[in-house]
Amino acid sequence: MAESDVYSSDQVRHKLARDLPAWELADGRLCRTFRTADFRTALMLTNAIGHVAEQAWHHPDIQLGWGSVTVSLVSHDADGITDRDFELAARIDRFVDWQPPADSALTGTPDNDRWRYLVHD
């Protein structure tokens, strides 16, 4: 599809099932809710997603709450979901879900409620 071609609802659902299973189609938008440990983490995550979106020059709606951040994407200028939305959703996933590999010198956040800030499904 061309960058500005709008996907049908069936095409969106198929592409989400195949490529972005943590996202859903809701009210004509790609949506994902990230669960966090607290408000501070939700705010930090919102800022990180904002950075990625600004770099991409494609801006989602972001709802910040205590313990959650909900991102929704739609291409307003195309009046629907386009490749830009799928690409930014995938980029956000890679950024947010990144964990150090097992052979890394980086250990990652300890699996302990005291230190955990993102809740991974």
C-alpha positions in Angstrom: 0.0 0.0 0.0 1.1 3.6 -0.5 2.0 5.5 2.7 -1.3 7.4 2.6 -3.6 4.6 1.7 -6.2 3.9 4.3 -6.7 0.3 5.5 -10.1 -1.2 5.9 -11.1 -2.5 9.4 -10.6 -6.1 8.2 -7.2 -5.3 6.9 -6.3 -3.5 10.1 -7.4 -6.5 12.2 -5.4 -8.9 10.0 -2.3 -6.8 10.2 -2.6 -6.4 14.0 -3.0 -10.1 14.5 0.0 -10.8 12.4 2.4 -8.0 13.4 1.2 -6.2 16.5 -0.8 -8.5 18.7 -0.6 -6.2 21.7 -2.5 -3.5 19.8 -6.2 -3.4 19.0 -8.6 -1.6 16.7 -10.9 0.7 18.7 -12.9 3.6 17.5 -11.1 3.7 14.1 -7.6 3.9 15.8 -4.8 1.6 16.7 -4.7 1.4 20.5 -2.5 -0.1 23.1 -2.5 0.3 26.9 0.8 -0.1 28.7 0.5 -1.0 32.4 3.0 0.7 34.7 3.8 0.4 38.4 2.7 3.9 39.3 2.1 7.5 38.1 5.8 8.4 37.9 6.5 5.5 35.6 3.4 6.3 33.5 4.7 9.9 33.1 8.2 8.7 32.2 6.8 6.3 29.6 4.5 9.0 28.1 7.6 11.2 27.7 9.6 8.4 26.0 6.7 7.7 23.6 6.5 11.4 22.9 10.2 11.4 22.0 9.7 8.5 19.5 6.7 10.2 18.0 8.4 13.5 17.6 11.3 11.9 15.9 8.9 10.2 13.5 6.8 13.4 13.1 3.7 11.4 13.6 1.9 12.2 16.8 -0.4 9.8 18.7 -3.1 10.7 21.3 -1.8 9.6 24.7 -3.9 9.1 27.8 -1.9 9.1 31.0 -3.3 7.7 34.2 -2.0 6.2 37.4 -0.6 2.8 36.4 -1.3 3.1 32.7 -0.5 4.8 29.4 -2.9 4.4 26.5 -1.6 5.3 23.0 -4.0 5.7 20.0 -2.9 6.2 16.5 -4.7 7.4 13.4 -3.6 9.4 10.4 -5.8 12.5 10.7 -4.8 13.8 7.2 -5.9 10.6 5.6 -8.9 10.1 7.9 -8.0 6.6 8.8 -5.2 4.1 9.6 -2.2 4.1 7.3 1.2 2.6 7.1 2.5 5.5 9.3 0.3 4.3 12.1 1.5 0.7 11.9 5.1 1.7 11.6 5.0 4.0 14.6 3.1 1.4 16.7 5.9 -1.1 15.9 8.6 1.5 16.7 6.9 2.2 20.0 6.7 -1.5 20.8 10.4 -2.0 20.1 11.4 1.0 22.2 9.1 0.2 25.2 9.4 -3.6 25.2 13.2 -3.6 24.8 15.1 -5.8 27.4 18.8 -6.5 27.5 19.7 -9.8 25.8 20.7 -12.7 28.1 24.4 -12.3 27.1 24.5 -8.6 27.8 26.5 -6.8 30.5 23.3 -5.0 31.2 21.1 -6.8 33.6 17.7 -5.1 33.1 15.3 -4.1 35.8 15.2 -6.7 38.7 12.1 -8.9 38.7 11.0 -7.4 42.0 8.0 -5.3 42.8 10.3 -2.7 44.5 12.1 -2.0 41.2 9.6 -3.0 38.5 8.2 -0.1 36.6 6.7 -1.7 33.5 4.3 -4.6 33.8 5.0 -6.9 30.9 2.3 -9.2 29.7 
